[in-house]
C-alpha cells in the first residue's frame, strides 16, 4: 500500500478550517497586502527591520531577526509579508481546530475564518515589518496546546513552544491558556470523568505553562547577557514578572469585566459595531443555555458541576489574561488576540452534545453558527474600513510633509546644512478629513501621526529629504529664547524662521 499524503490523513474539519482561513484572510486583507499602509511604527522600519526585540523581552525575535538580517531578509514588503502572515495563521487555525477536536464542518469553517479576520490580525497588518514573526508566535502558542495532547513528549515540547511564543511576542500566551481550559471543560462533559482525573489533567497543563514561563525567563536572562543590554521601561517591561498579590483580585475583576461586558461596551476596539455586540450577546446566551443543558443531562454530579463552573470562570480570565500579565501596561487591540477564543466556547459545548440531541439543540447550533458568521463578516467589514482610513491618513501625511519641506526651503536664509528644530506639537486647525472619524482599532489619523517620533521618517520616505534635526532637549532650550517666543505658531506666517544655524518650526507655545 502506498503511503497516504499528510493532507489526506487530516480530518476534514481541520483542512476546512485552514483553507477557509487562508482564502478569507486573503480576501479580507487584500487591500493591505497590495498597498503600502503605514502606522507610526511601520514607517520607521523602511526599507527593512524587525522592530524592538530583546529590550522588550522578545529574545527569540532578536535571534530570528538578526538571522534574517544576515541572509538579506527583513524587508518591509506588503505582498510577501502579508501572504506569509495569512498562511501561517491559517495553519495555526487548522491546528487549533484539531486540538479542540471540532468535528462539525460549519463550526470549523467559521472558526477558521474568524481566526484571520479578528481585529488583532488587522492591527498587526499595519505593523507589516513584524507580521511573519508575530504569525509564528501565534502558531507556537497553538502548538503548545496541540503537542500536549498529541505527543508522548507533550510536557517538554509544550514548554518549549510556550517559551518560543513568548520570546517573539508575549501577548499570545492567553490563547494557549484558553485552549487548555476548553480541553478541561470538554473532558468534564464526558460521562465517567472523575474530579480527580480532571484535577490531575489540569495540574499537568499548569506544569507545562509554568515550565514554559521558567524556560522563557531563563533564555531571556541569557540573551540579555549575550547581547549586553537590559529591559526597557516601555510598557513596564523592566518590571516583568513582578506582580503584587494585593493587586491580583482587582486585576482578575478587570479581566472578567472586559470579557463579560463585550456586548455592551467597546473593549479595545473589539465590539465597536452594533452587529458585533449582537453576535457576542447571542453566543453568550446560547453558551449559557448549552452549559445548563449539559450540566443537567451529561454531568449530573454536584462535584463535577462545581468544577465545571470554576473552569468556565477560569476560561473568562484566561481570555483576558494579558491584563494580569501586564498590570502596568496600556492594553490595546494588538495585545488581546486571546479574545478570539470566546467563539470557540459555544462550539466546544456543541461538540459535547449527544449524537441526536433533538431539534432544540439543533436550533441552538444554527443560532450560534449564525452569530459566528455575523461576527466574522462584521470584523472583515471593519478591517476594510480601517484600511481605507489609514490610506487617507497616509496620503495626508505625504502631502503635508511635502508642503512642510517646500515652505522650509522657501524660508529666507535657508541653506541645506542648517539643522531643523521642531518646537511643540502640530495642532493645525485647517487639518480635517471625513475619514478621520472612522478610526478603527489601533490606527491613528494625520494629527496623531504628525506628532510621533517617526515624523522625520515620513519626511525622508515621502519627500526624499532628510533634514538634520536638533534633539528634544535642544529644542526645549531653544523654545525659551526671546526670538522663538516672539514667533507665531504654525500654520501662521512667520512660524518658520531661520535663527542662526537652525531652521525653527514653531508648532505650539511651550510652557
C-alpha positions in Angstrom: 0.0 0.0 0.0 1.3 3.4 -0.8 1.6 5.9 2.0 -1.2 8.4 2.3 -0.2 12.0 2.0 -0.3 14.1 5.2 -3.2 16.2 3.8 -5.2 13.0 3.3 -4.7 11.9 6.9 -6.0 15.2 8.3 -9.7 15.3 9.4 -11.9 17.3 7.0 -12.8 19.9 9.6 -9.1 20.7 10.1 -8.5 21.1 6.4 -11.7 23.1 6.0 -10.6 25.5 8.8 -7.1 26.0 7.3 -8.3 26.5 3.7 -11.2 28.8 4.7 -8.9 30.8 6.9 -6.4 31.4 4.1 -9.0 32.3 1.5 -10.9 34.6 3.8 -7.7 36.1 5.1 -6.5 36.9 1.6 -9.8 38.4 0.6 -10.3 40.4 3.8 -6.8 41.8 4.0 -6.1 42.1 0.2 -6.2 45.9 0.5 -3.4 45.9 3.0 -1.5 43.3 1.0 -1.4 45.2 -2.2 -1.0 48.7 -0.7 1.7 50.5 1.3 -0.2 51.3 4.5 1.8 52.6 7.5 1.2 53.2 11.2 3.7 55.4 13.1 6.0 52.5 13.8 5.9 50.9 10.4 7.1 53.9 8.6 10.3 53.9 10.8 11.1 50.3 9.6 11.9 51.2 6.0 13.1 49.6 3.9 13.9 46.8 6.5 13.8 46.0 10.1 12.0 43.8 12.7 11.3 46.3 15.4 12.1 46.1 19.1 13.5 42.8 20.2 15.3 41.8 23.3 14.9 45.1 25.2 11.2 44.4 25.2 11.7 40.8 26.4 11.5 39.3 22.8 14.7 37.4 22.8 13.6 35.0 20.1 12.5 37.8 17.9 16.0 39.3 18.1 17.6 35.9 17.2 15.2 35.4 14.2 15.5 39.0 13.1 19.3 39.0 13.3 19.5 35.7 11.4 17.2 37.0 8.6 19.3 40.2 8.5 22.4 38.2 8.0 20.9 36.5 4.9 19.5 39.6 3.4 15.9 39.4 4.8 13.6 41.6 7.0 12.4 43.8 4.1 9.2 45.6 4.8 7.2 44.1 1.9 3.4 44.3 1.8 2.8 41.4 -0.6 5.3 38.9 0.7 4.9 39.6 4.4 1.1 39.8 4.1 0.7 36.5 2.3 3.1 34.6 4.6 1.3 36.0 7.7 -2.1 34.8 6.5 -0.6 31.4 5.5 0.9 30.9 9.0 -2.3 32.0 10.7 -4.3 29.5 8.5 -2.0 26.7 9.6 -2.5 27.8 13.2 -6.3 27.8 12.7 -6.1 24.2 11.5 -4.0 23.1 14.4 -6.4 24.8 16.8 -9.5 23.0 15.4 -7.5 19.8 15.6 -6.5 20.4 19.2 -10.1 21.0 20.3 -11.4 18.1 18.1 -14.0 20.3 16.4 -16.0 17.8 14.2 -18.8 20.0 12.9 -17.8 21.3 9.5 -19.8 24.6 9.8 -18.0 25.3 13.1 -14.6 24.6 11.6 -15.4 26.8 8.6 -16.5 29.9 10.5 -13.9 29.5 13.3 -11.1 29.3 10.7 -12.3 32.5 9.0 -12.8 34.3 12.3 -9.3 33.5 13.3 -7.8 35.6 10.4 -10.3 38.5 10.4 -10.1 39.2 14.2 -9.2 42.8 14.9 -5.8 41.8 16.3 -4.9 40.5 12.9 -6.0 43.7 11.2 -3.8 45.8 13.5 -0.8 43.5 13.0 -1.1 44.0 9.3 -0.2 47.7 9.9 3.0 46.5 11.6 4.0 44.8 8.4 7.7 44.5 9.3 6.9 42.0 12.1 3.7 40.3 10.8 5.5 37.0 9.8 7.3 36.8 13.2 4.0 37.5 15.0 2.3 34.8 13.0 5.0 32.4 14.1 4.3 33.4 17.7 0.6 32.6 17.3 1.4 29.3 15.7 3.8 28.4 18.6 1.1 29.4 21.1 -1.4 27.0 19.4 1.3 24.2 19.1 2.0 24.5 22.8 -1.5 23.1 23.4 -1.5 20.7 20.4 1.6 18.8 21.4 0.4 18.4 24.9 -2.5 16.4 23.6 -0.9 14.7 20.6 2.7 13.9 21.6 4.3 11.5 24.1 6.8 14.3 24.9 4.0 16.8 25.4 5.2 18.4 28.6 8.7 19.5 27.4 7.6 20.3 23.9 4.7 22.4 25.2 7.0 24.3 27.5 9.4 24.9 24.6 6.7 26.2 22.2 5.4 28.5 25.0 8.9 29.9 25.6 9.3 30.5 21.8 6.0 32.2 21.5 6.7 34.5 24.5 10.1 35.1 23.0 8.6 36.7 19.9 5.5 38.4 21.4 4.3 37.9 24.9 0.6 38.7 24.3 -0.4 35.4 22.7 0.0 33.0 25.6 -3.7 33.6 26.6 -4.5 31.5 23.5 -2.6 28.6 25.0 -4.3 29.0 28.4 -7.7 29.3 26.8 -7.2 26.1 24.8 -6.1 24.2 27.9 -9.2 25.4 29.8 -11.5 24.4 26.9 -10.0 21.0 26.8 -10.7 20.6 30.6 -14.3 21.8 30.1 -14.8 19.2 27.3 -13.3 16.5 29.5 -15.6 17.5 32.3 -18.6 17.0 30.0 -17.6 13.4 29.2 -19.5 10.7 31.1 -17.4 8.8 33.6 -14.8 11.6 34.1 -13.8 11.8 37.8 -13.0 15.0 39.6 -9.5 13.7 40.5 -8.8 12.9 36.8 -9.8 16.4 35.9 -7.6 17.9 38.6 -4.7 15.8 37.5 -5.1 16.9 33.9 -5.3 20.5 34.9 -2.2 20.3 37.0 -0.4 18.8 34.1 -1.4 21.7 31.9 -0.3 24.2 34.6 3.0 22.4 34.8 3.5 22.9 31.1 2.7 26.6 31.4 4.9 27.2 34.4 7.8 25.3 32.8 7.4 27.3 29.7 7.5 30.6 31.6 10.6 29.5 33.5 12.3 28.5 30.3 11.3 31.8 28.7 12.8 33.8 31.7 16.0 31.7 31.6 16.6 32.2 27.9 15.7 35.9 28.2 18.3 36.4 31.0 20.9 34.5 29.0 20.1 36.6 25.9 20.3 39.9 27.8 23.8 38.9 29.0 24.9 37.8 25.5 23.6 41.0 23.9 24.9 43.1 26.7 21.7 45.0 27.2 18.8 45.4 29.7 15.0 45.5 29.5 13.4 48.9 28.7 10.9 50.8 30.8 8.4 50.9 27.9 5.1 49.2 28.9 6.7 48.2 32.2 9.0 45.7 30.6 11.7 46.2 33.2 9.1 45.1 35.9 8.3 41.9 34.0 7.4 39.0 36.4 6.7 41.4 39.3 3.1 41.2 40.5 1.6 42.5 43.7 -0.6 39.9 45.3 -2.8 42.6 46.8 -3.5 43.9 43.2 -4.4 40.5 41.9 -8.1 40.5 42.9 -8.7 43.8 41.2 -6.8 42.6 38.0 -8.9 39.4 37.9 -12.1 41.5 38.3 -10.9 43.8 35.4 -10.1 40.7 33.2 -13.6 39.3 33.8 -15.3 42.6 33.2 -13.5 43.0 29.9 -15.0 39.8 28.6 -18.5 39.8 30.1 -19.3 43.4 29.1 -18.3 43.0 25.4 -22.0 43.0 24.3 -22.5 46.4 25.9 -19.2 48.3 25.6 -16.3 48.6 23.1 -13.3 47.0 24.8 -10.0 47.6 22.9 -12.0 48.1 19.7 -13.4 44.5 19.7 -17.1 45.5 19.8 -17.5 48.8 18.1 -20.2 47.8 15.7 -23.7 47.0 16.9 -23.7 43.8 14.9 -20.6 42.7 16.8 -22.3 43.3 20.1 -25.4 41.4 19.0 -23.2 38.5 17.9 -21.4 38.3 21.3 -24.8 38.6 23.1 -26.2 35.7 21.0 -23.2 33.5 21.6 -23.3 34.3 25.3 -26.9 33.4 25.6 -26.6 30.1 23.6 -23.5 29.2 25.7 -25.4 29.7 28.9 -28.3 27.5 27.7 -26.0 24.8 26.4 -24.0 24.8 29.6 -27.1 24.3 31.8 -28.4 21.6 29.5 -25.1 19.7 29.6 -24.8 20.0 33.4 -28.3 18.6 33.8 -28.1 15.8 31.2 -24.4 14.8 31.0 -22.7 15.8 34.2 -25.4 15.3 36.9 -22.9 15.4 39.8 -22.5 18.3 42.1 -18.8 18.0 42.4 -18.2 17.9 38.7 -20.7 20.7 38.2 -18.8 22.9 40.6 -15.5 22.1 38.9 -17.1 23.0 35.5 -18.3 26.3 36.9 -14.8 27.1 38.2 -13.4 26.1 34.8 -15.8 28.5 33.0 -14.7 31.3 35.2 -11.1 30.4 34.6 -11.8 30.5 30.8 -13.1 34.0 31.1 -10.0 35.1 33.0 -7.7 33.2 30.5 -9.1 35.0 27.5 -8.1 38.4 29.0 -5.1 37.1 30.9 -3.0 39.9 29.3 -4.4 42.3 31.9 -2.8 40.2 34.7 0.4 39.7 32.7 0.9 43.4 32.1 -0.6 45.3 35.1 1.3 48.5 34.3 0.8 48.5 30.5 -1.6 50.2 28.2 -3.6 47.3 26.7 -4.6 47.8 23.0 -6.1 45.8 20.2 -2.8 44.1 19.2 -2.5 42.6 22.7 -5.9 40.9 23.0 -5.8 38.1 20.5 -6.8 35.8 23.4 -10.4 37.1 22.9 -10.6 35.1 19.6 -11.1 32.0 21.9 -14.6 33.3 23.0 -16.5 31.9 20.0 -14.7 28.6 20.5 -16.5 28.2 23.8 -20.1 27.6 22.5 -18.7 25.5 19.6 -16.9 23.2 22.0 -20.1 22.9 24.0 -22.0 21.9 20.8 -19.4 19.1 20.3 -20.3 17.8 23.8 -24.0 17.2 22.9 -25.3 13.7 22.3 -25.4 12.2 18.8 -29.1 13.1 18.4 -29.7 16.0 20.8 -33.1 17.0 19.5 -34.4 19.9 17.5 -33.9 22.5 20.2 -30.2 21.7 20.4 -30.0 21.8 16.7 -31.6 25.2 16.6 -29.1 26.3 19.2 -26.3 25.2 16.9 -27.7 27.1 14.0 -28.2 30.2 16.1 -24.6 30.0 17.3 -23.3 29.4 13.8 -25.3 32.4 12.6 -23.8 34.6 15.4 -20.3 33.4 14.5 -20.9 34.2 10.8 -22.3 37.7 11.7 -19.2 38.3 13.9 -16.8 37.2 11.1 -18.4 39.3 8.4 -18.6 42.3 10.7 -14.9 42.1 11.5 -14.0 41.6 7.9 -16.0 44.7 7.0 -14.4 46.8 9.8 -11.0 45.7 8.7 -11.5 47.4 5.3 -13.0 50.5 6.9 -9.8 50.7 8.9 -7.5 50.1 5.9 -9.3 52.8 3.9 -9.0 55.2 6.8 -5.2 54.5 7.1 -4.9 55.1 3.3 -6.3 58.6 3.6 -4.2 59.3 6.7 -1.1 58.2 4.8 -1.9 60.4 1.8 -2.5 63.4 4.0 0.9 62.7 5.7 2.6 62.5 2.3 1.1 65.8 1.2 1.6 67.5 4.5 5.3 66.6 4.6 5.7 67.8 1.0 4.1 71.1 1.9 6.2 71.5 5.0 9.5 70.8 3.3 8.6 73.2 0.5 7.8 76.0 2.9 11.1 75.4 4.8 13.2 75.5 1.7 11.5 78.8 0.7 12.2 80.4 4.0 14.6 83.4 3.9 18.1 82.4 4.9 17.6 78.7 4.4 20.6 76.5 3.4 20.7 72.7 3.3 23.3 72.3 6.1 21.1 74.1 8.7 19.6 71.9 11.4 15.8 71.7 12.0 14.1 72.3 15.3 10.5 71.2 15.8 9.0 73.2 18.7 5.9 71.6 20.3 3.2 69.5 18.7 1.4 70.2 15.5 -2.2 71.3 16.0 -3.4 72.6 12.6 -6.9 73.9 12.7 -7.2 73.5 8.9 -6.3 69.8 9.1 -9.5 67.8 8.5 -10.9 64.8 6.6 -14.2 62.9 7.0 -12.4 59.6 7.3 -10.7 60.7 10.5 -13.9 59.9 12.3 -13.8 56.3 11.1 -10.7 55.2 13.0 -10.7 51.5 13.8 -8.6 49.7 16.4 -5.0 51.0 16.7 -4.9 53.2 13.7 -4.1 56.9 14.0 -5.1 59.7 11.7 -2.9 62.5 10.5 -2.9 64.6 13.6 -1.6 61.7 15.6 1.0 60.6 13.0 2.4 64.1 12.7 3.3 64.2 16.4 5.1 60.8 16.6 8.9 60.5 16.7 8.7 58.9 13.2 7.7 62.2 11.7 11.3 62.5 10.2 10.9 59.1 8.6 7.7 60.3 6.9 9.6 63.3 5.5 12.5 61.1 4.4 10.5 58.4 2.7 7.8 60.6 1.0 9.8 63.7 0.1 13.3 62.2 -0.3 14.6 64.9 2.0 16.5 64.0 5.3 16.6 67.1 7.5 19.3 67.3 10.1 17.5 67.8 13.4 18.1 69.0 17.0 17.4 66.8 19.9 14.3 67.3 22.1 16.4 68.8 24.9 18.0 71.3 22.5 14.6 72.2 21.1 13.2 72.8 24.6 16.1 75.1 25.4 15.7 76.9 22.1 12.0 77.4 22.8 12.9 79.6 25.8 14.8 82.1 23.8 13.2 85.6 23.1 13.4 85.0 19.3 11.4 81.8 19.3 8.9 83.2 21.9 8.1 86.1 19.6 7.2 83.8 16.7 3.6 82.9 15.9 2.5 79.2 15.8 2.0 77.1 12.8 0.4 77.5 10.2 0.6 81.3 10.6 3.1 83.3 8.5 6.4 83.6 10.3 6.0 80.2 12.2 9.1 79.0 10.2 12.2 81.1 10.7 15.9 80.8 10.3 17.7 81.7 13.6 21.5 81.3 13.3 22.3 77.9 12.1 18.8 76.5 12.8 15.5 76.4 11.0 12.9 76.8 13.7 9.4 75.3 13.1 7.2 76.5 15.9 4.0 74.5 16.2 2.9 75.5 19.7 3.8 77.6 22.7 5.7 75.5 25.2 5.1 76.3 28.9 
